[in-house]
Amino acid sequence: MIPHHVAILSFEGPDRYASIGGLATRVTQYARALGAAGHDVQLFFVGDPHAEAIEPGDPGVTLRRWSQWVSSQHPRNVYDGEAAKVHDWEKSLPPWIVDELIVPAQAAGERVLVICEEWQTANVAIALDRLTRERGVGAAMTLLWNANNTYGFDKIHWPTLTRAAAVTCVSKYMKFELSRWNVHALVIPNGLDRQLLDGADLERTAALRAAFGERPTCVKVGRFDPDKNWLQAIDALALLRAEGIDARLIARGGREPYGDVVMGRARERQLTVERLAYEGTDWREFVRLLAAVEAPVVHVRAFLEEATLYALYAAADAVLANSGKEPFGLVGLEVMAAGGIAVCGATGEEYAEPFVNAIVCDTGDGRELATYLSALFADPNLGVELRANGAETAARYTWDHALLALDRKLAYVESIAR
């Protein structure tokens, strides 16, 4: 049974400063779901240095922005000054959690579930295990360490971590990756916020579809990273256009240097790139600017709020979440929930069934992606089926389902700890 008190430790979190990728979405929605289920949740993250250190979040959730004194010296984002932040977490967070959460729980005859996310928290978990044993309060804590990605695996002392915490991960693919380090893990999938199942905002979706006109339009959102198969997307677009299909790509990447490689590839393939001059928060202005762009590659650098992003997913002919290495693939599920068509890779996206609820690429070859997109554009019925089946799939991956899996796995963890 999931304890009433839950602490989630994650570098990323709900602040713009701390929201870089899928981890921020995961922990924010995880905390929200636990809070809605009646748990008292403390979400620790490296938050905005100018925001309140402690603040009420969603119902049942308390936001705790840690290491703000370090973040104030590294204002770019959560991973700016990462080493200093990791060091501060390892020194300051374990004793605070023991003193303020574990010891009071022990005195009240209760337990605290502590969920540590990613490599930055591995030594925190190790220190928590050591401190609770030294203080004689280990029985009041259930400790999980969760892997969302393989980043930083080389920095973890696995024998010590696996003695300290039960290791979990978000997919069978990640379970395989952990096995390469001789680590056994329990799979607890990510979930979706149930509200997403209502689909994208109808007004925004209709406006975006009108802005696209008759041109087949693909969308790709993610970090500029080789793992995301950006070059496959660019090559596929070039091949489609060579076939006489007037397709275009709306690319929303980050500020990573690899973005120059991606846009360079577009120019090599004779694809004009136009930067969208949008820096505001008015979605109608975003739609107006999109409608005026003629270039085959539209580079969007602005932050897009969730409602606009999901409408973009729903309006597009395809959303290219075609990563070559994807631990779970939360974006693909979000696309399905929004009413869009997801194009996935073939690693952690275990929910994706080729040509049933999604398009699945087994390679990073642009020709494979172009072949599937060409078939999709030529067969409207296929698109209708993919959207309908995708929505049904998304409904099976809500956080309600994920919490049920967590509850069952915790029963096992606690049985072997006794």
Secondary structure, 3 states (H helix, E strand, C coil): CCCCEEEEECCCCCCHHHCCCHHHHHHHHHHHHHHHCCCEEEEEECCCCCCCCEEECCCCEEEEECCHHHHCCCCCCCCCCHHHHHHHHHHHHHHHHHHHHHHHHHHCCCCEEEEEECHHHHHHHHHHHHHHHHHCCHHHEEEEEEECCCCCHHHCCHHHHHHHCEEEECCHHHHHHHHCCCCCCEECCCCECHHHHHCCCHHHHHHHHHHHCCCCEEEEECCCCHHHCHHHHHHHHHHHHHCCCCCEEEEECCCCCHHHHHHHHHHHCCCCEEECCCCCCCHHHHHHHHHHCCCCEEEECCCCCHHHHHHHHHHCCEEEECCCCCCCCHHHHHHHHHCCCEEECCCCCCCCCECCCEEECCCCCHHHHHHHHHHHHHCHHHHHHHHHHHHHHHCCCEHHHHHHHHHHHHHHHHHHHC
